[in-house]
Amino acid sequence: MSQVLHITSRDNPVLQRLRKLSQDGGAYRKLGSIWLEGDHLVRACLQRKYPVGLAVLTEAAAADPVLRLLGDAAPRQLIVPTDLFKSISGLESPAQIGFEVPYDPEQVLTPGVDTVVLDRLQDAGNVGTILRNAAAMGFHQVLAIKGTAALWSPKVLRAGMGAHFGLRLIEGLAPADLDALQVNLVATSSYAEQQLHQLVLPRPCAWVMGHEGQGVQPDLMQRCALTVGIPQPGGEESLNVGSAAAICLYESARQRLVSQ
């Protein structure tokens, strides 16, 4: 049974902490917890049995049997007026429910598995999209090189649509840390002679997706065993990194399925 507390003060210290989490993309690293807003993320969290510390519901949500049942999964619940919930929301149209969950920065890299490497990607939408693609295509480990957008920020969480809870996510790495992966690194390049559809890709492998403007940094590119091109018969110079990742991860997944 959840411990339920009704809060009406804007200055409540718990709500002040949640405001920081919702408004500062990197605050989870300092505060040790993550803010999930909206019933979609809440459900995804519960489906993957991710630990939950606190549920926050509006008074309207507490009166809704479906949302109240979600809130009951947390050991503690705060019930707040709708206007007060808006003060901790990062959305233009605030949701009615949110979870605060623990952040575990001590994830350990797993060698020998299919992996996605993010090299200093800046756009939260791109990062979240790639996390979603990775989960869908069976790449369950994502490693972020230092300088990449915060993986657990509210914007990346929304773009990821719940994919976070099915992935091993490790941040703040240097290129040299990837040596521990013990798999071939593969990157895309518009200058590559070999085209994606013409190759038998290594399995397992780690796809390296580079910075939106600068691409993969030289130190990391030197570690790549293979560079491939993505055919673009329409003649565009380059693809959005989220689109490129979707194509590459799909081709890896397709080859994996065909070989079974």
Buried (B, 14 or more C-beta within 10 A) or exposed (E): EBEBEEBEEBEBEBBEBBBBBBEBBEBBBEBEBBBBBBBEBBBBBBEEEBEBEBBBBBBEBBEBEEBBEBBEBBEBBBBBBEEBBBBBBBEEEBBBBBBBBEBEEEEEBBEEBBBBBBBBBBBBBBBBBBBBBBBBBEBBBBBBBEEBBBBBBBBBBBBBBBBBBBBBBBBBBEBEBBEEBEBBBBBBBEEBEEEBEEBEBBEBBBBBBBBBEEBBBEEBBEBBEBBBBBEEEEEEEEBBBBBBBBBBBBBBBEBBEEEE
